[in-house]
Amino acid sequence: MDLGIDLGTATTVVSDVRRGIVYDEPSVLILRPGGGRRQRILAVGREAAELVGRGPARFAAVRPLHDGVVTDLETARLYLRAVLARAGRRAWTPTRAVIGVPADATSLEVRVLLEAAEEAGIRPVTALDDAVAGAVGCGLDPLERRVHLVIDVGGGSAAAVAFCYGGVLAQRTSKVGGVDMTGAVARYLREEHQLQVGELEAERVKTSPTAEGGPLVVHGRDGATGHPRLVTVQPAEVATAVRPVVDEIVRALGGCLDDLPPQALADVLAEGVLVFGGGALIQGLPQQLESALGLPVKLAEQPLTCVAEGAARALRNRPLLAAYGRN
């Protein structure tokens, strides 16, 4: 199997070179109590996410990545094996892959991730910056003699990266992303509506299509009585809840333009900025980025899957991996 893997803090996406997207589920697993190699996965992906806040206390819900990097090698190995099995890989099937990593991941963090992938049965495996992989997935060529500027807003972090002819010209990162927006929604509901909600409900409120039109009914627990209660939330309230996080992302990434030479700015002005990642779907984010940068900002056609798709395409582009690959 030839795979492109986007191991996100919130979601994992796997793209097969021949079959397309074969796995797209939350980056969550439920572990049986125990330590070290005695741990066993009881549920993974969507099944595990549905148990968050619902399952017995003796079962631990774990996110194997934080800010896009591995937090525990053994857990990451177990998780990758489970994901590969769900993606249709047989234990004896030779598998090679390109895995997306955050733009600001250190050499040690990349090495830990690659080690976990190798122990899960992926050989050879190469790391590629999420921003570059996403650009490839959107049809851009990072090897051409033209500057491209892309913004990747993931679950745990966000990055603005400018690249040209096989090299990164400038990059800025922010350590907040979609997960922080989910937390901001839960905090807003608690403070403004005295309603306590779980992670899944806050995520639903943040991403619900209803937020673009009419009001949204939210389920939770009354902060005073502890009884179940419903409240109606207006679209403008969702935007208000996530605005501090969005503002922080915009401030952190806006400086990327200051690091570019004038000729590079001419390319970016002519082409615009491409934005992708789950956080890019938050209402008003592209418009705020456009206002802050003073440049046209375009949302990718497939913002949730383009990193995995680009990583899969990169497998068959040796010059690209030679220029941007990280090992």
C-alpha positions in Angstrom: 0.0 0.0 0.0 1.1 3.5 -0.8 -0.4 6.0 1.7 -0.5 9.6 2.6 -1.3 10.2 6.2 -2.5 13.3 8.0 -2.1 12.7 11.7 -4.0 15.6 13.1 -4.6 16.5 16.7 -8.4 16.4 16.1 -8.7 14.2 13.0 -6.7 11.5 11.1 -7.0 11.2 7.4 -5.5 8.5 5.3 -5.3 8.6 1.5 -4.4 5.6 -0.7 -2.6 6.4 -4.0 -5.0 4.3 -5.9 -8.2 4.2 -3.8 -8.4 7.8 -2.6 -9.5 8.6 1.0 -9.7 5.3 3.0 -9.9 6.7 6.5 -11.2 10.0 7.9 -12.1 9.8 11.6 -11.4 11.6 14.9 -7.9 11.1 16.4 -9.1 9.4 19.6 -8.8 5.9 21.0 -10.2 4.1 24.1 -7.6 2.1 26.0 -8.2 -0.8 28.4 -6.6 -0.1 31.8 -3.0 -1.1 32.1 0.5 0.1 31.4 3.2 -0.3 28.8 2.6 -3.0 26.3 -0.3 -4.4 28.3 -2.5 -1.7 26.9 -5.2 -2.7 24.4 -7.4 -0.6 22.2 -11.1 -1.1 22.8 -12.3 1.5 20.2 -10.7 3.9 17.8 -11.7 6.8 15.6 -15.4 7.7 15.4 -16.4 4.8 17.7 -14.0 6.1 20.4 -15.1 9.7 20.0 -18.7 8.7 20.6 -17.7 7.3 24.0 -15.9 10.5 25.1 -17.8 11.7 28.2 -20.1 8.6 28.0 -17.9 5.5 28.6 -17.1 3.9 32.0 -14.5 5.7 34.1 -12.1 2.8 34.0 -11.6 3.2 30.2 -9.3 6.0 29.2 -10.0 8.2 26.2 -6.7 9.2 24.7 -5.6 11.6 21.9 -2.2 10.1 20.7 -1.1 13.5 19.3 -0.9 17.0 20.8 -0.3 20.0 18.6 0.3 17.5 15.8 3.2 15.7 17.5 3.4 12.3 19.3 2.9 12.5 23.1 3.6 8.8 23.8 5.5 6.5 21.5 3.7 3.3 22.6 0.2 4.8 22.3 1.1 6.3 18.9 2.3 2.9 17.7 -1.0 1.2 18.8 -3.0 3.9 17.3 -1.3 3.8 13.9 -1.7 0.0 13.7 -5.4 0.4 14.4 -5.8 3.1 11.8 -4.0 1.1 9.2 -6.2 -1.9 9.9 -9.3 0.2 9.5 -7.9 1.6 6.3 -7.8 -1.9 4.9 -4.1 -2.9 5.4 -3.4 -6.5 6.0 -0.6 -7.4 8.5 1.6 -8.9 5.7 1.0 -6.1 3.2 4.2 -4.0 2.5 3.3 -0.4 3.3 5.1 2.8 2.5 3.9 6.3 3.4 4.4 10.0 3.6 3.2 11.5 6.9 2.3 15.2 7.4 4.0 17.0 10.3 3.5 20.5 11.7 5.8 23.1 10.1 7.5 23.9 13.4 8.0 20.3 14.5 11.5 19.7 15.8 13.9 17.1 14.4 13.3 15.0 17.6 9.5 15.2 17.3 9.7 14.1 13.7 12.1 11.3 14.6 9.7 10.0 17.3 6.8 10.0 14.8 8.7 8.2 12.2 9.8 5.6 14.7 6.2 5.0 15.8 5.3 4.6 12.1 8.1 2.1 11.5 7.1 0.1 14.6 3.5 0.0 13.2 4.8 -1.6 10.1 5.3 1.3 7.7 8.6 1.2 5.8 9.9 3.3 4.2 8.2 6.4 5.8 9.0 10.0 5.1 7.7 13.2 6.9 6.5 16.2 5.0 5.3 19.5 6.3 1.5 19.7 6.4 1.6 23.0 4.6 3.6 21.6 1.7 1.5 18.4 1.5 -1.7 20.5 1.6 -0.4 22.7 -1.2 0.3 19.6 -3.3 -3.1 18.2 -2.6 -4.6 21.4 -3.9 -2.7 21.2 -7.2 0.2 23.6 -6.4 3.8 22.8 -7.3 6.3 23.7 -4.6 9.1 23.1 -7.0 8.2 25.8 -9.5 9.9 29.2 -9.8 7.0 31.0 -8.2 6.2 31.8 -4.6 3.2 30.3 -3.0 1.8 31.2 0.4 -0.5 28.8 2.2 -2.1 28.7 5.6 -2.9 25.5 7.4 -5.3 25.8 10.4 -5.3 22.4 12.1 -6.8 21.2 15.4 -3.8 21.9 17.6 -1.9 24.6 15.7 -1.8 26.8 12.6 0.9 27.8 10.2 1.6 30.2 7.4 4.3 29.0 5.0 5.7 30.6 1.9 7.8 28.3 -0.4 9.4 28.4 -3.9 11.6 26.2 -6.0 12.2 23.5 -3.4 12.7 25.7 -0.3 10.7 27.5 2.5 11.2 31.2 2.3 9.2 32.1 5.5 6.9 30.6 8.0 5.0 31.7 11.1 3.2 29.4 13.5 0.5 29.6 16.2 0.1 27.1 19.0 -3.7 27.4 18.9 -6.2 25.9 16.5 -9.5 24.1 16.1 -9.3 22.4 19.5 -8.9 25.7 21.2 -12.0 27.0 19.3 -14.0 24.1 20.7 -12.8 24.9 24.2 -13.8 28.6 23.6 -17.3 27.5 22.6 -17.7 25.4 25.7 -16.5 28.2 27.9 -18.8 30.8 26.2 -21.8 28.5 26.8 -20.9 28.0 30.5 -20.3 31.7 31.1 -23.1 33.3 29.0 -25.8 30.6 29.2 -24.9 28.8 32.4 -24.9 25.6 30.4 -22.2 22.9 30.8 -21.6 20.9 27.6 -19.3 18.0 26.7 -16.5 18.1 24.1 -18.6 16.4 21.5 -21.5 18.9 21.9 -19.1 21.9 21.8 -17.5 20.5 18.6 -21.0 20.1 17.1 -21.9 23.7 17.9 -18.6 25.0 16.4 -18.9 23.2 13.1 -22.7 22.9 12.6 -23.9 24.1 9.2 -26.8 25.6 11.2 -24.4 28.2 12.5 -24.4 29.8 9.0 -28.2 30.3 9.0 -30.8 29.9 11.8 -30.3 29.3 15.5 -28.9 26.1 16.9 -30.4 24.1 19.8 -27.7 23.0 22.3 -28.0 20.2 24.8 -26.3 20.4 28.2 -26.6 20.5 31.9 -27.8 23.5 33.8 -24.9 25.0 35.8 -27.1 25.9 38.8 -29.5 22.9 39.1 -27.5 20.2 37.4 -30.6 19.2 35.4 -30.6 18.6 31.6 -31.5 21.8 29.7 -31.7 23.1 26.1 -30.7 26.5 25.0 -30.9 28.3 21.6 -27.7 29.8 20.3 -27.6 32.3 17.5 -24.9 32.2 14.7 -23.4 35.4 15.9 -22.7 33.9 19.3 -20.7 31.1 17.8 -18.6 33.7 16.0 -18.2 35.7 19.2 -17.1 32.6 21.1 -14.3 31.7 18.7 -13.2 35.3 17.9 -10.4 35.5 20.5 -8.8 32.3 19.2 -9.2 33.5 15.6 -7.7 36.9 16.4 -4.7 35.1 18.0 -4.1 33.0 14.9 -4.4 36.0 12.6 -1.9 38.0 14.7 0.6 35.1 14.8 0.5 34.3 11.1 0.3 37.9 9.7 4.0 38.4 10.3 4.9 35.9 7.6 4.5 38.6 4.9 7.1 40.8 6.7 9.7 38.0 6.1 9.2 37.9 2.3 11.3 39.9 -0.2 9.3 42.4 -2.5 9.4 40.1 -5.5 7.9 37.3 -3.6 5.1 39.6 -2.4 4.3 40.3 -6.1 3.7 36.5 -6.7 1.5 36.2 -3.6 -0.5 39.3 -4.5 -1.1 37.9 -8.0 -2.1 34.4 -6.8 -3.6 35.0 -3.4 -3.3 33.0 -0.2 -4.6 29.4 0.0 -6.1 28.3 3.4 -7.0 24.8 4.4 -7.4 22.6 7.5 -10.4 22.0 9.7 -10.1 25.3 11.4 -10.4 27.1 8.0 -14.1 26.2 8.0 -14.8 28.4 11.0 -17.2 31.1 10.0 -15.4 34.3 9.2 -11.8 33.1 9.4 -10.9 33.5 5.7 -12.4 37.0 5.7 -10.4 38.0 8.8 -7.2 36.6 7.3 -7.9 38.6 4.2 -8.4 41.8 6.1 -5.3 41.3 8.2 -3.0 40.3 5.3 -4.4 42.7 2.7 -4.4 39.9 0.2 -7.1 37.7 -1.4 -7.6 34.5 0.6 -9.1 31.4 -1.0 -10.5 28.4 0.8 -9.3 25.1 -0.6 -11.8 22.9 -2.4 -11.1 20.0 0.0 -9.8 21.7 3.1 -10.2 18.6 5.4 -8.4 16.0 3.2 -5.9 17.9 1.0 -3.0 17.2 3.3 -3.4 13.5 3.2 -4.1 13.6 -0.6 -1.0 15.7 -1.2 1.1 13.4 1.0 0.0 10.4 -1.1 0.9 12.2 -4.4 4.3 13.2 -3.0 5.1 9.5 -2.7 5.6 9.4 -6.4 7.4 12.7 -6.7 11.0 12.0 -5.7 12.3 15.5 -6.4 9.6 16.9 -4.1 10.5 14.6 -1.2 14.2 15.2 -1.8 13.6 19.0 -1.4 11.0 19.1 1.4 11.1 15.6 3.0 12.1 15.4 6.7 13.7 12.3 8.2 
